[in-house]
Amino acid sequence: MKIPKLYLIPGFLTDKTIYKDFLSDDRFECEVLEFIATQTADESIESYALRLSQEIDDSQPFSILGTSFGGILAVEIAKQIPPHSLIFISSVKNRKEMNPLMKWEKSSSLLDFIPSKIVKKTIEAGYTIGSKIVPDLKEIDNEEINEMVHSIDGKLEKWIIKKINTWHGENPLGEFLHLHGDKDHVFPLKNIQDCEVIKGGNHNMILTKSEEIRERVFAYLSQK
């Protein structure tokens, strides 16, 4: 039985690079929903998700897989165009599952006073240093990942940070697959409900645990 087409949504600071194994896996028909530019600095996440969803062919059954912030976007898209299945990787399904440090909504207003160029330079500097001393970053650091991180413009990243801070969405589907690592420090497992645990998986496990994740996703979609 052919499984529905799978639309893949990247996370914060990432692009289609993190899905190269999915794209080369013949068991899946995949398409990456690449991030698009925001229309305004304060565009709503609902508006953004609707525009992103225009890349989806809903004339046939389809599924959505979102990693990290991509899972949040998947929730917002699913509210407007219901998918066959919804899959979360290293992500959250509602505000209750978010890291408490990300729930300080007032911090989003502070970003209005920080130029996008400063956001870009800060993120790049943070990654450059982190990739040398932080184990989770050291294990994925290579030329391809480095190029991905340094391709940001700061403007979109600034918008994403604000939307994460202020998001109050809720997964609209009763059935879903949520894979989460027990070593995830961005969205700690203790805050996550109704998920399948990937042992030894951290927030970058879409890269470091790719084979196990693809096996679980394929098994899930094959049963639907």
C-alpha positions in Angstrom: 0.0 0.0 0.0 1.3 3.4 -1.0 1.5 5.8 2.0 0.3 9.4 1.6 2.7 12.1 0.4 4.7 13.5 3.3 5.3 17.2 3.6 8.4 18.0 5.7 8.7 21.3 7.6 12.2 22.3 9.0 12.8 23.9 12.3 14.4 27.1 13.6 17.8 27.8 11.8 17.3 24.8 9.5 16.2 24.0 6.0 15.8 21.0 3.7 19.3 19.9 4.7 18.0 18.1 7.8 15.7 16.0 5.7 18.2 14.7 3.1 17.8 11.1 4.4 14.0 11.3 4.1 14.3 12.7 0.6 16.6 9.8 -0.5 14.5 7.1 1.1 12.4 5.4 -1.6 9.7 4.4 0.8 8.5 8.0 1.1 7.2 10.5 -1.4 8.5 13.7 0.2 8.5 17.4 -0.3 10.0 20.0 2.0 7.9 23.1 2.7 10.7 25.6 2.7 10.4 28.7 4.8 9.1 31.8 3.0 9.6 35.5 3.8 7.2 37.1 6.1 4.8 39.7 4.6 5.2 42.0 7.6 7.3 42.1 10.8 4.1 41.2 12.8 2.5 38.8 10.4 0.4 36.2 12.4 1.5 32.6 12.5 -1.9 31.7 11.2 -1.4 33.9 8.1 2.1 32.5 7.6 0.9 28.9 7.9 -1.9 29.5 5.4 0.5 30.9 2.8 2.9 28.0 3.4 0.1 25.5 3.0 -0.5 26.8 -0.5 2.4 24.5 -1.6 0.4 21.5 -0.5 -1.6 19.5 -3.0 -4.7 18.6 -1.0 -6.4 16.8 -3.9 -4.8 13.6 -2.6 -4.3 12.4 1.0 -1.1 13.9 2.6 0.7 13.9 5.9 2.8 16.6 7.5 6.0 16.1 9.5 7.4 19.0 11.5 10.6 19.2 13.4 11.0 21.6 16.3 9.4 24.9 15.2 8.2 23.0 12.2 5.9 21.1 14.4 4.3 24.3 15.6 3.7 25.3 11.9 2.3 21.9 11.2 -0.3 22.4 13.9 -1.3 25.7 12.4 -1.5 24.3 8.9 -3.5 21.3 10.1 -6.1 23.7 11.5 -6.7 25.0 8.0 -6.0 22.0 5.7 -6.5 18.7 7.7 -3.8 16.2 6.9 -4.1 12.4 6.8 -1.5 12.2 9.6 0.4 14.7 11.7 3.9 13.8 12.9 6.0 15.7 15.4 9.8 15.3 15.8 11.6 17.1 18.7 8.7 19.5 18.9 5.6 20.5 21.0 1.9 20.1 20.4 0.7 23.0 22.6 2.0 25.7 24.9 2.0 23.5 28.0 4.7 21.4 26.5 7.0 24.3 25.8 10.1 25.1 27.8 9.1 27.6 30.5 12.0 29.9 29.4 10.2 30.3 26.0 6.9 31.4 27.6 8.0 34.9 28.6 5.9 36.8 26.2 7.3 40.2 27.1 10.7 39.1 25.7 9.2 39.1 22.2 8.6 42.8 22.4 12.2 43.4 23.3 13.2 42.0 19.9 11.5 44.9 18.2 14.4 47.1 19.3 17.1 44.7 18.0 18.1 45.0 14.3 17.9 41.8 12.2 21.6 42.1 11.4 22.4 41.9 15.1 20.2 38.8 15.5 22.0 37.2 12.6 25.5 37.9 14.0 24.5 36.8 17.5 23.1 33.5 16.2 26.1 32.9 14.0 28.6 33.7 16.8 26.6 31.4 19.1 26.7 28.5 16.7 30.4 29.0 16.0 31.3 28.9 19.6 28.7 26.2 20.5 29.9 23.9 17.8 33.3 23.8 19.5 32.2 23.2 23.1 28.5 22.0 23.2 28.3 18.2 22.7 24.9 18.3 20.9 26.3 20.8 18.3 29.7 19.2 18.0 28.2 15.9 16.8 26.4 17.5 13.9 28.9 20.2 12.9 30.1 19.8 9.3 30.5 22.0 6.3 26.9 21.4 5.2 25.3 22.3 8.6 27.6 25.3 9.0 26.5 26.6 5.6 22.9 26.1 6.6 23.2 28.1 9.8 25.1 30.9 8.1 22.5 31.3 5.4 20.1 33.0 7.7 19.2 36.7 7.3 18.1 37.4 10.9 14.8 38.8 9.9 12.9 35.5 9.7 14.7 34.2 12.8 13.6 37.2 14.7 10.0 36.6 13.6 10.2 32.9 14.6 11.5 33.7 18.1 8.6 36.1 18.7 6.0 33.6 17.4 7.4 30.8 19.7 7.2 33.2 22.7 3.6 34.1 22.0 2.2 30.8 20.6 -1.0 29.4 22.2 -1.9 26.8 19.6 -3.2 23.3 20.1 -2.9 20.2 18.0 -6.3 19.7 16.3 -5.9 16.0 15.5 -6.7 13.2 18.0 -4.3 10.8 16.4 -0.7 11.7 15.7 2.9 10.5 16.1 5.2 12.4 18.3 8.8 11.2 18.5 10.9 12.9 21.3 14.4 12.3 22.6 15.0 11.7 26.2 18.1 14.0 26.0 16.3 16.9 24.4 17.3 20.1 26.3 15.3 22.5 24.1 12.0 20.9 24.8 12.7 18.7 27.9 10.9 15.3 27.8 9.4 15.9 31.2 7.1 18.5 29.7 6.0 16.3 26.7 2.9 14.2 26.8 1.7 11.3 24.5 5.0 10.7 22.7 7.2 7.8 21.8 10.7 8.2 23.3 13.8 7.9 21.3 16.5 6.8 23.8 19.7 8.9 23.6 17.9 11.3 21.2 18.6 15.1 21.6 17.1 18.0 19.9 19.1 17.3 16.8 18.0 13.7 16.5 16.4 14.2 13.1 20.1 14.1 12.0 21.7 11.8 14.6 18.9 9.2 14.9 17.7 9.5 11.3 17.4 5.8 10.6 15.4 5.0 13.7 13.1 8.0 13.1 12.4 7.0 9.5 11.6 3.4 10.5 9.1 4.6 13.1 7.5 7.1 10.8 7.2 4.5 8.0 5.7 2.0 10.4 3.2 4.5 11.6 2.1 5.7 8.2 1.9 2.1 6.9 -0.7 1.3 9.6 -2.9 4.3 8.9 
